[in-house]
């Protein structure tokens, strides 16, 4: 297609997950270094003979536990494949946890089961629209909640503000139609902004989106809970635990994998569409019967003056009705060919439906004189008013609750995907690349659930407290991605680029307007959290990237090319070919028992120089130990260190470190006997010298530590 | 002297601390095994040549940091001694903490500074008596608090009950006089009961004493605080923080070491003696002037009937006045020669003074018609009553508070000492043997302070809530140690043994009576905690001992004698002489970078068979890695393991474990590259394969793990 100007291969890679992403292939330059390093390897080849066939039957099967079970299966090319048997935990608690996990999440899936499912339009619409359409359950209410601060007289302003919002929806919708066209392999704001405006803008969009997704879960779940408590006020005190349970359910479902998501989504979204459109039609018919007389809202005293600031705040609050509009652009590759054309069609439908519902609800709220109250949502009031009897009220509430809870699920789909793309660029921990054993991006899912739960508890599950935080992040992403599109069109200058740039420019300008309005007018109500969090997140992303760059610098093969054959000196890294390694083994020995004697035998058998170290609190003890050592035969040179203040670890580590500094050409290996107890409480009964020494020696570069375990009661 | 029937050497060892106690010498049988094992050692002697002189100047001194500093000093016998320089922490936080520690606790002390100070009697009396004498500040009040439950009329019974308590004091005091005579090298209840009645009785006494010492701190500190808040009621709300600060102060003082203890103690105890005796004399003179008329106590309604149970409860509560009477018996070795004789003299004085003060106070409380109240102690009421004007009241209160806070210090002296003796017998963690860098038994001190603080917070710092827990533990120890003495006399049948046995028997019987009374009558008020805790502690002590016995069984040299020369088979332990060790090194490699190449060079240089392991999530990735391996030169055999569910650690550990099971004669060493980051937060950015693999492999016996570190940013 060539429209986007990107390498098609790379683009194709962008949209799908690969389990090999965690192990990226080396560059040709790296391979070259590898070849040169390997050529310098000199070692006696006789040791290549292994004392055991690594694929012998005894190795591949376990007979120890009584029954014969296959652990590894060989294939024709000489590779072993692990069977589920080997993954089974070998402790009782481990097996119990594994069983529970399997019960909740199902058996593990192999990488071959990755779905590259394509969705027809009638399925894609509900799947992608639940987030957007469900926003009307809280968006108009958020707008009226602000307006009513200026008294019930100000509520009349809802109609012109709504008109402004419709313009915004049209502009952003059209704008995204073009993004879908330009980035047919996935047009998420992070990718578009990074590609067109550079990594900083990409990180800005990403920070906005990360916050937005966390808020989507918190807001949708708390609004869904509000829909339920509006219908059943007795449940109101259990709002927070109920919402947390819903988050837990969403997490579990998503950890199980995405296979079932599509079908589950279609029905409730259509159900909601029918219920709400039915509500609007019946409401309008009734209003027409009344000759569209406007009912006076209950008189409410003004607590704030009706100024421009309040109107702008109402506008920004109402704009949360269009959160979720970006869903289609993230998901272009899931459409059937021609993907971008189908995606555009669905996007157009979605925006159309959004506008109809949004306008219908605002008009009906106005005609019926409804005012936001603490214990019942506006939608619930309207439904009760329109359907005073019969099951219809309950149906509308159930549909609303359901679609809101499913809308939260959109974030569970999108945030892990965003984190995956960011991890590929090293801006977030690489763990987010890992496909869990159910092929879900488990780490992203868990982080999202935890963050949303914390937010929900912190705000007591109240939707209206969360709304002020909501608009800033999402409109930051809109603005950056639409601005990026302007840059895109200007750069490529295809046919009609001026018109396209104008459309995206309008979208960008209007989004920026909402962004600034929301940030300024709702700053003190909570938007400051987001205004602070966005730069903080960007900083964090860049710190992570810098660390990974340092790791690459330190461990990458390119650096080896600089090291010459002369061997290491000073604080040089350890040798990279065996003939340069000069060993000295050090064995700390507190007393002579089986564990230490076996450790000494281990070291003695390596045929390398070794030195035993004994730290003694008293001169007499040191002499006594020397005598024991002589009794044993003095097979390894012994150095005793008197520690007059009776500390053990510090002089030991200090001696090893001093040795290392005086002879950086030697590779020092400290071999520590490690007594391993059966029960954790028994650790209190031991000095844990192995752990303490290891922890201390980790601070000193270049010292190899070997643990020689002795298990008790096995 | 030969009176106690114990080996005098062992006895002498009992009373003093040795830094070498943590490293007990081997038995002759162990040395014999050591000689035989050593004789079987066969290895090429050429490797004894070390590549570095272990005492070279460059090793002993650090020049790396810019200035030249000596880390280790050699002596004539070829031993190195660590200098304070080497103990200095090498991280910034470590140095800061070290500096703070030095500021609070003073510089570290060498073992030569252990004081074996002998005290003259006039110094020993206040040092050892503060606990006992301070008990009169709460004991009589505890008795009256019970009696007043039956109404103010019942308070008259305080005189006959006090008479009973005086009999008890005389009996227990005389009893301890004999114990001191029989065990001149330390006659703590744990040692006496263990020696005469067997380890179980010793543990019972120890459990009672452990609880008693913790309660001593909690009760003394809260009673001392009460003496202060009685005088300054404004401080009452800060009771608990104040008491915690006192415990912190006592802990710090004791961690600094015991050197200053004696002098600090003498003054306040004498001050208290003078103040209280003065109070009693003045009170009695005034009463005599009044013709010893008994003032009627304020009428208090009875909330309980006056039965035998209440009287016994009052008796048991009053018996807390004699807690601390055992202090002399623990400390016989600190007296000047002849130790037992001087100790007996001081003990006699102490009991005499106790009886005078106790009787005097009870009589004055009765004559003045004083009744316990919540906001002021009885002693404070009496002092106010006796000295309505002038500074005398304040002086009495200050002396009481001071002596109570110092009484808590007795527990800080005695519990760590008890734990030291128990650790030597392996009933508590060996850590309690460790002399800290200020020569204090730091671990025991810290455990005591934490336990007392927890108790104090749990009971809100209220003395009267803690009292019911108090008597049971201490009278359990009294009973067991006195019963043990009866057994002792019967066993040795020296001159006059019948008389001595009768005296100790009377002490034991009366102590047992108080023990049962306290446990039964105050069971529901809190004594049940102690009644449950004693057997629990005994169980715990025995579990600890069993673990150490198992360790000795598993690691002791005697077990080696059974292993024959044929080498290990099945689940046998690894070989004890080098010629039997057959190596296989395993190197997990995720990708080829500097860290892994250097690890492979390390393993290659050892000249032992090695196998590299690569776990791959996909077939294509496995093939790609094999190709890289070939590019490098295929210097080490490579086994790839496909993990279709994308887990890494489990198949790796499973393969190593299966290898180990199929060939138990091989010593497997897993060499893991370990990337060490600079800041802890960066750990989140790495998979930490090294740690996870090590943790998993620790569960599988007989697998040696080597960490090959690569430091970032050093």
Interface residues (C-beta under 8 A of the other chain):
Chain A: X18 X19 X20 X22 X23 X25 X26 X31 X34 X35 X37 X38 X39 X41 X43 X44 X47 X48 X49 X50 X51 X52 X54 X55 X56 X58 X59 X60 X61 X62 X64 X71 X72 X75 X77 X79 X80 X81 X82 X84 X86 X87 X89 X90 X91 X108 X109 X110 X111 X112 X429 X430 X431 X434 X435 X436 X437 X544 X547 X548 X550 X551 X554 X555 X556 X557 X559 X560 X571 X573 X574 X575 X576 X577 X578 X579 X580 X581 X582 X583 X584 X590 X591 X592 X593 X594 X595 X597 X598 X601 X602 X603 X604 X605 X606 X607 X608 X609 X610 X611 X615 X616 X617 X618 X619 X620 X621 X622 X623 X624 X625 X628 X631 X632 X633 X635 X636 X637 X639 X640 X641 X642 X643 X644 X645 X646 X647 X650 X651 X654 X655 X657 X658 X659 X661 X662 X663 X666 X667 X669 X675 X676 X677 X682 X684 X685 X686 X687 X694 X698 X699 X701 X702 X703 X704 X705 X706 X707 X708 X709 X710 X711 X712 X713 X714
Chain B: X18 X19 X20 X22 X23 X25 X26 X31 X34 X35 X37 X38 X39 X41 X43 X44 X47 X48 X49 X50 X51 X52 X54 X55 X56 X58 X59 X60 X61 X62 X64 X71 X72 X75 X77 X79 X80 X81 X82 X84 X86 X87 X89 X90 X91 X108 X109 X110 X111 X112 X429 X430 X431 X434 X435 X436 X437 X544 X547 X548 X550 X551 X554 X555 X556 X557 X559 X560 X571 X573 X574 X575 X576 X577 X578 X579 X580 X581 X582 X583 X584 X590 X591 X592 X593 X594 X595 X597 X598 X601 X602 X603 X604 X605 X606 X607 X608 X609 X610 X611 X615 X616 X617 X618 X619 X620 X621 X622 X623 X624 X625 X628 X631 X632 X633 X635 X636 X637 X639 X640 X641 X642 X643 X644 X645 X646 X647 X650 X651 X654 X655 X657 X658 X659 X661 X662 X663 X666 X667 X669 X675 X676 X677 X682 X684 X685 X686 X687 X694 X698 X699 X701 X702 X703 X704 X705 X706 X707 X708 X709 X710 X711 X712 X713 X714
